[in-house]
Amino acid sequence: MITISRLVEEAEKFIRECYTELGYETHIKTRLQEITQAIETTGTYEHTFDELVHGARMAWRNNNRCIGRLFWDKLHVLDARSIDNEQEIYEALVHHIDYATNDGKIKPTITVFKAHQHEQNSIRLWNHQLIRYAGYETEDGIIGDPHSIAFTAVCEKLGWEGNRTNFDILPLVFSIDGKEPVLYPMPDGLVKEVILEHPSYDFSPLHTRWYGVPIISDMCLEIGGITYTAAPFNGWYMGTEIGARNLADDYRYNLLPKVAECMNIDATRNSSLWKDKALVELNVAVLHSFKKEGISIVDHHTAAQQFHQFEQMEAKCGRHVTGNWMWLTPPLSPATTHMYHRPYDNTIHKPNYTYQQAPYV
């Protein structure tokens, strides 16, 4: 639990930075007096809508792992802080998915639920992402996404039954004020999915698909000493997130051997570089398929160029860009990007999005 003195300190630092960037310098003194009085009286304070919006955007700008920060000031902020019952939370999550998907023209979006006060006054989303595929451990091996096995088991204990395919969309699970979790099914037709196709090879034997919008839902948003434990947010996919990680990692869907079969290439010798060939074409298929369906996606070379543009714009604003080199360099052809050839300062600045332990662990 944050101390009163630390909360005042964090709030002041945020307000000074936020209001200066917004051109509200003349209001800083009055606002800080209001906040200090609120903290001394109630032990906390509430952000104005402008503070919430700019704070959420600053958090994206400060996130060291994100390559897509060029668009930080385009984040759409949906204020759901007044919502405090199960049905309205569910409706807000469904609205986020629909709003952010935008028929394929994805909008960077965050929905912010009420601030965390204590375990009996907070909201937790149990999904890693609002949209994710189930994973099942069976005697014959794993069906679906191995990353989702633990959460899928939680859903089944709550009464959910999947079809046990490789691409069962998981339900929405959340808890309010320390109570038992509740489960709501994903509405039919809400999630846009992409069937994987390749422009030159026949990838139909893979029977593979992926969902269009990555909406991270298990991180918390920290702004000025206030923590929002339920604040799902999204941008759009960089192709390699799907093609070089989700579908390719041997501890995820492990598709490279099957892709090699579709391409009729020799996968018996490492020296044939079959993994490299299969990996490139799998990523070609991801980009091709998303574009064919009209769903926003960016290739890793364009994303790297956009990050370079972000660095230049931040320098003009007098801000030092921090970053996590391991996360910024794409998993495919990293040496072709400028980030690979330079170090990054991994200092964490706030506001930011931070990890929190899964409630079912």
Summary of the structure (lengths in Angstrom):
residues: 361
radius of gyration: 21.8
end to end distance: 20.5
largest distance: 70.9
contacts: 1133
relative contact order: 0.14
helix: 44%
strand: 17%
